[in-house]
Each structure stands twice: as structure tokens, then as C-alpha cells.
Amino acid sequence: MELVTADDVRAAATRLQGHVVRTPLTAAPEESDLLLKPESLQPTGAFKLRGATNAVALLNPVQREHGVVTHSSGNHGLALAHAAARQGVSCTVVVPEGAPETKVDRIRALGARVVTVPPAERLAAATELRDRELLALVPPFDDPRVIAGQGTVGLEILEQSPEVTTIVVPVGGGGLASGVATAAGTVHPHRVRVVGVEPELAADAAESLREGRLVTWGPELTYRTMADGVRTCLSERTFAHLAVRLDEIVTVTEEEIASAVAALAHGARLVTEPSGALAAAAVLAGKVDTVPGRPGATVAVVSGGNVDPDLFGRLVARTWPAPGPYPGQARS
């Protein structure tokens, strides 16, 4: 399978100018030797706007006329709805049952059509809509245009912190990690390592990379984690990228995710969803080595901030866990 290149990422960066925020590097909680890349500051609250905007920019005239469709638990759907609206393209988003209402409501507010299906059926539903209505399918991560767009996060980090030696990113479907690893590994080979982070309860990528083959976990497993944005599994495409370009992958517990959300709120003044806190959680839990006294050497990507208000309040107030499932989590 042909992999995305650094040239693809650079071309995406040019297309994104004026459409996405060049997010800053900010200080982490006190006594932490790292910086944060808060993609939660994007207009749609997550890094997904980069890949979606790049994909919409590359549509041909016929595709623009018919519109786009995707399947998403929230952030990619919101990003595609935003990018499509800005470029005058109609958008349909297939969301899984149990997706956070705060994300789904914002998708509708941007004028997109929302179709709700069981989690295991969302790809099939999006594909059926593509074929029946001649829509252009823009997957959340299994697309070279999307991967290249997400890779611009890595390019910015390399420019903003010349001394960076470690970039830490969350891993769900693997689009962000694939893009960032492409940028880091092809722009500065052997100098910058990229570490992926998954919840222990949705660690399909860690198992896939350990086994050397793509392993898929079903919703009955991945929906146990509060980190709803990373409940998806790798695709063949993202597995191919990560198998070659990701340096390491680690996992974090639900307790470590919860602590990171609270730490980022209290210590960095950031509103972060559990998925967005994964990278910081790994560093704060001591699972990723840092360089003492050199915070610029380690950058953790805060991938999103579209969090359910009730869950965020519980985590920040440190009243987690509470009885019942997390918002959006299926009962076991």
C-alpha cells in the first residue's frame, strides 16, 4: 500500500492556511517536563478539522455537486460538516448510537444531515448512502487526504519547538498518529520519535503492532472506555503507516485518563475530552520518558475538547467514577 509522504503533508498545510487554527504550544501542569499542542482550540474543538478540510478541498466538481458523507462518533463528523459548509458542499454524517449529544447537536447546527445507526453498522450505512446518493465518502481516518491533513499537526510542532525529540499522540483509528509520524519521520528521520497512546480498554492498535497484523476489537470491548473518540480500530491503511513509522505505543488506564483531564483543567486551563487527554495522561503517568528541565523536548497533542459537560464536571471535581455508564458508553 502506498503511504502518505511528507510532500503530501506539506501540500495539505498550504491548503489549510486560513481555514484552521495554527494552535500554539502551551505549558503543561506545573512540574511537568512537556509542552501541550491544544488542538482543542480549533473552531470545531478537535484536530479532525485539518483532515476534513484537506479532503473537501480536493473534491472534484462532480463530488462537490453531490456532497459528502462520513461515519463518525462526533469529532470528524463535526469537522466535515464545518469544512463542507464553508465550501458550499452538502454533508451527511452517520453516527453510532450512544455518541455524545454535545457533538451530535453541533453537527446538526452546521446544517449536516445526521443518520444514527448501531456502532457496528456505521461504515456499511455510510457506504450505502455513498452508492445510492452518489456522495463522496470521506472516512474519519482511512483516507490519504485525511492522513495528510492530520500530519500538519506534526509539521507545526517541528516548527514551533526546534528542540523537540518526542511527540506523543492519541491513537484511535490511527489517522493522526499516521500523519504526525509521517511528518516527523520523513522531515527529521531518526531525530524525533512519535509515541502513540491508547486506553487499556481499547488497545487494538497496541495488540496489532505487537502481533504484526491488523487486530480488530468489537464495540463490546472498545465501548468500555470513557474515551469515546478512540473507540474505533485501525484500518489496513493506518496499520501500514504505524507499523513502519510509529516508534512506540503505550496504554493508559481509565484512572490515568481521568486524572489527566483534571490536571489539564486545573494546571493548564484546558477543557479536554478524555480522548484528547490520552497523550498527556501517558506522560503524566510516567509512561513516556521526558528530558528533565527541557519541556520543549516533549510535546503531547491534546486532540480535542468536545466533552460531555456532566462527565467533565465529574472528572474535574474528582468525583469520578460515578454510578452508571459514562455518557455515551454502552452498558456491559
LUMKOLDREN-119892 format. One record per atom (N, C-alpha, C): residue in one letter; x, z negated, y. Coordinates in steps of 0.001 Angstrom, whole numbers, plus 500000, padded with zeros to 6 digits. Last residue first. Layout:
BEGIN
AXZY
...
! end
This chain:
BEGIN
S477588470054497150
S478101470306495803
S477065469934494755
R476278471789499925
R476321470569499114
R476809470922497720
A478223473692502183
A477247473641501102
A477382472323500347
Q478584473189505647
Q479162473019504309
Q478053472942503263
G477481473213508147
G477874474494507575
G478425474390506164
P478704470081508949
P477845471176509372
P478350472505508814
Y479513468379505889
Y479892468804507223
Y478938469909507644
P476975466448504088
P477975467504504206
P478373467733505650
G476745462802504036
G476236464162504015
G477332465176504207
P478154460282506195
P477345460678505041
P476861462114505161
A481406461076507542
A480075460509507675
A479248460959506478
P484936460185507626
P483788461026507268
P482475460298507497
W484863460041511234
W484827460867510026
W485418460062508873
T485152458784513570
T484110458248512698
T483918459128511475
R486859459507515640
R487432458982514402
R486386458246513558
A486035460865517749
A485740459423517784
A486284458708516560
V486736463369516835
V487447462821517990
V487233461314518098
L484906463650514727
L486346463691514482
L487133463052515624
R482398463480515971
R482757462542514908
R484265462496514689
G482552465633517748
G482393464276518254
G482783463232517225
F482734467763515935
F483832467488516856
F483757466067517386
L480202467608514702
L481410467386513919
L482588467038514824
D478591468204516943
D478419466944516218
D479670466617515406
P479454470785517756
P479614469616518637
P479506468283517905
D481419472899515822
D480112472257515897
D480258470968516712
V483791474872517650
V483481473801516711
V482056473289516906
N485784477020518416
N484326477102518322
N483813476116517269
G488485477347518802
G487874476125519291
G486355476132519235
G491405478570516981
G490064478639517531
G489504477295517940
S494156478344516354
S493497479639516224
S492095479710516808
V497015477439517492
V495687476831517469
V494708477996517503
V500071477802515975
V498957478546516557
V497667477755516376
A502982476118516815
A501803476114515943
A500665476832516650
V506397476589516949
V505128476871517624
V504017476912516584
T509565475327517451
T508431475368516514
T507146475564517297
A511325475302519530
A511767475941518292
A510627476098517292
G510421473844521649
G510279475292521717
G510694476012520463
P511206471217521158
P509828471619520852
P509624473123520860
R513757469706520335
R513603471121520711
R512202471603520370
G513963467143519352
G514353467376520741
G514226468810521199
P514416468215516038
P514289467094516967
P514784467443518365
V512670470825514787
V514011470535515300
V513898469409516326
T510680470440511764
T510878470782513171
T512309470437513566
D509116471414508707
D510266470850509415
D510304471332510861
V505944470600507700
V506760471696508222
V507884471079509033
K504737468272507077
K504860469255506005
K505613470514506425
G504064466246508834
G505429466307508328
G505640467312507216
A501672466276510067
A501743465534508804
A503129465588508174
L502125467976512171
L501944466557512471
L502014465695511220
V502204470422510740
V503397469928511442
V503280468424511688
A499606470590509713
A500754470645508809
A502012470084509467
A498074470505512066
A497936469451511055
A499141469419510131
A498703472892513326
A499171471644513916
A499105470507512904
A497338474576511510
A498784474706511717
A499363473429512307
L494593473662511687
L495365473642510438
L496876473664510665
A492885473813513815
A493847472709513819
A494774472712512611
G491082475818513362
G492070476014514414
G493152474966514430
S489439474673511454
S490298475802511069
S491415476003512080
P488144472693513112
P489036472320512008
P489958473447511557
E488463473638516596
E487689473569515363
E488636473220514218
T489293471871519537
T489758472654518396
T488803472518517227
V490040471427522781
V488895471425521879
V489228472388520743
L492809469634524004
L492291470883523465
L491076470624522585
R494586467696525012
R493380468039525766
R492800469378525326
A496565466637523544
A496840467940524154
A495666468459524967
G495688464125522640
G497065464281523084
G497396465591523755
H492939464295522021
H493441463169522807
H494818463442523406
A492778466780520651
A491840466436521715
A492408465354522627
L494809466625518800
L494845467708519782
L493887467434520934
A493946464402517309
A495219464349518030
A495295465431519103
A491537465350516192
A491524464215517114
A492798464165517945
V492567467406514588
V491550467707515599
V491513466597516642
A494280465879512941
A494846466861513865
A493845467237514954
S492512464370511410
S493450463684512316
S494024464639513349
A491278466437509952
A490505465588510861
A491402464895511876
I493469467340508449
I492784468237509380
I492018467425510415
E494014465072506936
E495040465569507869
E494442466541508877
E491659464900505453
E492026463802506346
E493056464254507377
E491807467201503938
E490735467084504923
E491040465966505919
T495300468188503701
T494092467519503235
T493026467527504324
V497046471319503502
V496752470049504165
V495432469501503642
T499784473292502197
T498376472903502262
T498233471541502931
V501927476100502994
V501704474696502662
V500209474408502764
I504151478764502435
I502774478344502669
I502620476903502197
E506677480943503811
E506278479722503097
E504801479477503348
D507082483486504879
D508221482731504354
D507810481555503484
L505557486606504500
L505366485185504794
L506470484380504130
R506219489202503530
R506640488778504865
R506442487304505197
V505320489811500958
V506607490349501414
V507121489626502653
A502917488560500690
A503859488473499583
A505249488914500002
L501560489343502984
L502082487985502895
L503104487838501776
H500881492053502413
H501679491687503594
H502341490324503416
A499375491791500075
A500571492636500075
A501476492297501259
F497253490211501002
F498169489671499996
F499469490465499973
T496015492044502668
T496704490914503281
T497642490233502278
R495135493911500662
R495969494323501799
R496725493141502396
E493526492478498936
E494729493131498399
E495689493484499522
S492677489522500835
S492365490824500255
S493637491379499631
L492137485947500511
L492952487112500834
L492346488377500243
C488889484457501218
C490116484640500438
C490891485856500927
T487288482111503495
T487447483419502870
T488786483500502144
R487400479780504861
R486784479726503537
R486857481068502805
V488283479364507400
V489261479810506399
V488702479690504984
G486275478402509041
G486877479689509378
G487866480203508364
D485607475828508201
D484748476939507803
D485360478305508071
A486882473211507215
A487485474316507962
A486779475620507613
M485881471377505467
M485235471437506771
M485735472623507584
T485629472582502079
T486415472195503249
T485590472281504521
R483942473602500172
R484121472152500199
R484859471698501455
Y483881476305500022
Y482938475689500949
Y483012474166500938
T485637476995497987
T486115477064499369
T485175476391500357
L483981476573495626
L485231475849495862
L485587475829497342
E481817478183495835
E481581476824495345
E482823475954495494
P482888480663496545
P482333479797497596
P482097478368497136
G485896481102494489
G484497481301494838
G484029480351495921
W489098482477495014
W488314481270494803
W486878481541495263
T491303484816493559
T490141484591494414
T489423483310494027
V494581485927493689
V493654484993493045
V492519484711494020
L496908488443493226
L495779488011494035
L494833487146493207
R500144487227492213
R498999488127492051
R497841487574492865
G502029485228492150
G502491486609492314
G501397487634492085
E501497482568492062
E501309483313490825
E501828484750490919
R501984481855494725
R502702481165493654
R502642481964492355
L500162483449496039
L501588483666496285
L502437482983495222
S497753482358495008
S498076483777494846
S499572484029495006
E497859479691495861
E497886479999494430
E498271481455494190
A497740480110498616
A498883479399498041
A498988479691496550
A495249481369498765
A496455482103499141
A497705481439498563
D493437479345497989
D493589480548497166
D494856481321497494
A492667476711498808
A494071477135498745
A494285478345497851
A490732474917499811
A490524476371499881
A491877477064499823
L491465472298499759
L490197472636499129
L489866474125499191
E493751472121501281
E493865471946499837
E492606472412499113
P493775474673503791
P493256473396503287
P493496473302501777
E496935476256504642
E495579476289504101
E495095474869503834
V499331477947506566
V498719476655506234
V497284476877505761
G502534479631506621
G501078479620506574
G500559478267506146
V505265480210508647
V504709479322507635
V503186479355507732
V507910482300509284
V506481482114509510
V505922481317508335
R511065482189510961
R510259482051509741
R508806481814510125
V513312484216512572
V512092483440512758
V511324483393511441
R515483485601511527
R515702484583512552
R514505483670512704
H515006487634509740
H515858486537509274
H516091485465510332
P514249489955512349
P514384489657510915
P515394488550510645
H512504490215514818
H513677489357514656
H513859489004513182
V510644492242514255
V511281492185515571
V512570491367515499
T509851491786511679
T510402493101511992
T511043493164513375
G508969489155511554
G509934489639510576
G510556490968510893
A507115488856513662
A508319488020513594
A509384488634512693
A505161490828513087
A505843490790514379
A507159490023514291
T504441490065510471
T504946491415510750
T505727491433512051
A503479487513510882
A504669487682510046
A505277489064510236
V501217488180512409
V502295487383513010
V503583487525512209
G499702489660510511
G500135490249511766
G501296489509512397
S499336487802508425
S499953489104508158
S500501489716509441
A498020485718509763
A499333485474509172
A500065486780508894
L495642487092510466
L496522486520511482
L497925486318510931
G494620487832507880
G494902488816508916
G495861488317509980
G493858486001505898
G495256486411505980
G495591487427507048
G491549484656505506
G491640485995504938
G493027486580505042
G493351482168506201
G492045482296505569
G492043483619504839
V495813480159507446
V495566481285506541
V494164481160505961
P497425479351510594
P496437479101509540
P496259480347508678
V500983479196511201
V499688479833511394
V498717479425510282
V503936478613512941
V503027478081511927
V501623478607512218
I507189479718513307
I505818479899513775
I504887479479512638
T510444478848514143
T509357478671513184
T508018478856513880
T512134479337516218
T512653479644514879
T511577479497513805
V512393480106519647
V511546479800518503
V512208480223517193
E513686480651521998
E514397479813521038
E513593479522519782
P511957482103523612
P513088482806523015
P513834481985521964
S508832481993524002
S509791480984523572
S510963481659522867
Q507525484301524828
Q507348483079525599
Q508343481988525237
E508131486286522975
E508484486499524380
E508454485192525169
L507141485190520636
L508551485580520686
L509022485776522121
I504431484946521354
I505232483753521087
I506721484074521196
E503687487655521536
E503670486803522720
E504521485559522525
L503941488464518861
L504753489089519907
L504819488203521145
G501951486851517633
G503367486664517331
G504272487261518380
V499647487979518738
V499906486545518917
V501393486271518691
T499675490527517759
T500110490352519146
T500287488879519493
G498549490507515249
G500001490364515349
G500500490177516761
Q495918491161515628
Q496254489744515470
Q497759489513515622
G496247493981515710
G495783493240516879
G496124491766516801
A497063494497513087
A497963494822514206
A497548494056515460
I494752493699511696
I496025493005511465
I496988493246512627
V492931495622512642
V492714494202512913
V494016493426512758
R494017497955511646
R493795497831513091
R493634496371513491
P494022497540508865
P495297497606509589
P495146497481511101
D491987495160507333
D491987496385508131
D493289496437508919
D490719492622506528
D491194493652505610
D491195495023506269
F489514490939508410
F490972490871508223
F491524492020507392
P486807491524508882
P487454490435509627
P488970490416509507
P486191495122509175
P486302493863508426
P487005492782509244
V484130497197510442
V485335496556510975
V485457495205510287
L482562500201509708
L482849498850509221
L484170498350509793
A480359501989511598
A481791501852511314
A482060500405510910
L477267503174510155
L478022502310511050
L479490502287510651
L475214504569508883
L476410505296509345
L477198504490510377
E473215503224507654
E473052503481509084
E474251504186509709
R474013503109504968
R472647503504505298
R472497503925506755
D476734502297505000
D476346503543504350
D474968504028504804
R476629499881506448
R477548500958506832
R477063502295506276
L474856498420504894
L474470498805506251
L475355499940506763
E476467498086502623
E475187498794502505
E474700499255503876
T478540496550503689
T478823497884503160
T477553498716503050
A477190494204504297
A477809494969505377
A478098496398504926
A476442493424501699
A475422493703502705
A475982494539503844
A478932493007500502
A478025494020499953
A476961494407500980
L479862490875502075
L480576492152502068
L479671493269501569
R477922488842501502
R478075489379502854
R478827490699502898
E477384487500499170
E476791488833499334
E477124489491500665
A478278484928499052
A478894485882498132
A478415487309498344
P476592483585500973
P478015483832501213
P478634484905500323
P473393485220501522
P474221484245500810
P475704484590500960
V472862486385504966
V472800486563503513
V473567485429502836
T471564487573508008
T472024486413507239
T471808486633505752
V472447489530510677
V471813489596509366
V472402488475508520
V472072490120514099
V472595489209513083
V471766489340511809
R473070492357516607
R472081492059515578
R472733491195514511
A474312491336519831
A474519491852518482
A473334491503517584
G474195490233522352
G473403491421522080
G473566491999520693
L475378487871522805
L476127489055523236
L475400490350522890
A473714486090521565
A473700486125523026
A474448487334523581
R474449486341518879
R473175486909519333
R473142487061520855
I476853484894519043
I476853486295518615
I475579486989519095
R475939482366519716
R476741483110520699
R476835484582520332
D474636481629517381
D473871481744518624
D474636482550519666
V476803481477515611
V475776482494515407
V474950482700516684
K478232479252516578
K478842480580516575
K477777481670516482
T476447477166516280
T477057477358517594
T477711478733517698
E475823477165513592
E474857477737514525
E475459477990515897
P478122478051511096
P477810477160512218
P476900477827513248
A476566479296508091
A477532479491509180
A477139478608510365
G474604479144506200
G475384477940506446
G476437478104507527
E474921482401504911
E474076481229505087
E474952479989505259
P477172484573506666
P476765483840505459
P475824482698505804
V476253487512508546
V476809486154508484
V476343485458507209
V476928490580509834
V476377489929508643
V477054488568508521
V476263492077512846
V477115491090512192
V476362490470511024
T476450495066514675
T475684494282513707
T476647493339512995
C476467496660517854
C477155495838516861
C476170495087515984
S477151499495520007
S476233498565519356
S476929497862518196
V479347499703522775
V479106500058521377
V478153499033520766
G480555499284525286
G479316500024525173
G478977500489523779
Q482701497634525487
Q482992499061525398
Q481743499905525136
R481649495112525540
R482473495527526673
R482731497027526675
A480406495060523042
A479591495023524254
A480378495515525460
A482653495023521345
A481735496155521321
A480898496211522592
A483786492538521963
A484554493762522179
A483643494977522224
H481632490825521209
H482176490821522571
H482900492121522869
A481346491400518495
A480207491552519393
A480665491642520842
L483894490680517613
L483492492082517550
L482293492343518451
A483814487889518104
A484827488727518740
A484413490196518746
L481725487087516444
L481639486857517878
L482610487759518628
G482852487802513980
G481597488393514421
G481408488258515918
H485057486124513954
H485264487573514010
H483988488273514462
N483705483571513967
N484666483944514997
N484914485451515090
G481683483706511669
G481456483361513071
G482437483949514057
S481986484674509202
S481432483325509303
S481239482908510748
S481093488120508775
S481917487084509388
S481197485754509378
H481210491589508581
H480730490369507923
H481652489248508368
T480114494287510763
T481114493453510110
T480422492326509362
V479746497459512336
V479194496377511541
V480334495573510949
V479092499583515203
V479973498915514248
V479217497828513501
G477837502896516194
G478032501458516284
G478870500898515158
H477348505616516726
H476548504929515716
H476679503409515787
E479175506232518772
E477767506549518938
E476894505762517965
R481620505498517728
R481113504802518911
R479612505025519091
Q481879507399515714
Q481739505991515363
Q481191505187516537
V482224509692517297
V481073509588516404
V480821508136516020
P484710509153518672
P483429509308519390
P482189509172518505
N486502506533516842
N486346507906517323
N484962508054517976
L488097503425517700
L486960504164517159
L486950505595517684
L490054501883518872
L490499503003518043
L489346503762517382
A488788499786520124
A489500500757520967
A489898502005520190
V487962498311517933
V486958499046518706
V487621500111519581
A490480497243517137
A489709498102516237
A488676498924517002
N491217495674519344
N492062496798518937
N491287497774518059
T489142493803519305
T489301494683520463
T490150495895520106
A489626492516516852
A488369493221517083
A488491494206518235
G492159491353517252
G491968492372516232
G490710493177516452
R491499489607519480
R492600490571519510
R492380491706518505
L489491487875518780
L489207488871519811
L490279489951519842
K490518485953517079
K489869487125516493
K489574488218517507
F491391483615518250
F492321484755518202
F491659486045517748
A488637482198520156
A489487482323518975
A490332483596519046
G486805482172522284
G487217480909521681
G488107481002520476
T486215484385523710
T485323484093522583
T485767482857521811
P488293484301525613
P486896484295526055
P485900483978524948
Q490830481964524416
Q490293483313524548
Q488825483256524979
L491605479410523876
L491365479733525284
L490905481173525491
S492327479215521276
S491010478697521614
S490640479004523065
E494922479738521091
E494043480908521096
E492585480507521298
P497415478043522149
P495972477790522067
P495127479052522212
K500128477223520655
K499652478505521177
K498126478460521072
L502243474431521261
L500996474969520744
L500679476299521414
L505429473201520132
L504538473698521160
L503310474294520481
L507025470185518887
L506474471529518749
L505700471889519998
D507579467383518059
D508578468391518404
D508037469793518117
S505768464800519487
S505738465883518501
S506696466974518948
E505421462870521407
E506364462596520323
E506290463619519188
E502057463740522256
E503310463045522559
E504103462734521292
P500759466925521192
P500645465481521392
P502009464813521523
A502394469760522846
A501679469136521738
A501485467657522042
A502072471947525644
A502676470788524998
A501774470242523902
T501645475509525177
T501371474228525811
T501983473090525005
L501929478836526044
L502414477810525133
L502265476477525849
P498926480726526914
P500216480080527167
P500703479293525962
T497538483942526077
T497457482483526057
T498841481859526227
R496411486400527650
R497762486096527160
R497879484570527184
V493154487338526737
V493998486418527499
V495372486317526839
V492135490801526653
V492291489478526052
V493205488636526936
H492045493004528341
H490875492712527508
H490944491337526839
G494398493471529641
G493189493430530445
G491933493090529670
Q495768494914526796
Q496017494481528168
Q494740494577528994
L495373496025524333
L494693494769524630
L494876494308526070
R497003498247524128
R495547498446524193
R494823497178524650
T499502496993523906
T499217497839525069
T497708498030525232
A499252495756521429
A499460494928522622
A499151495721523891
A499138497960519729
A497947497135519915
A498070496297521186
A501786498752519857
A500754499654520365
A499457498891520618
R502962496555518578
R503286496837519984
R502234497760520608
V501900496877516009
V501581495670516778
V501858495902518265
D503040499285515258
D501581499169515298
D501161497971516154
D505720498534515284
D505257499533516250
D503735499506516371
A505805496847513105
A505971496253514433
A505530497234515514
T503209497948510794
T504577497869511312
T504607497171512673
V501348497344507818
V501379497439509274
V502816497236509747
L502117499104504764
L501979497887505560
L501984498204507051
E500552500873502193
E501325500952503429
E501050499732504302
M500843500000498803
M500000500000500000
M500879500000501249
! end
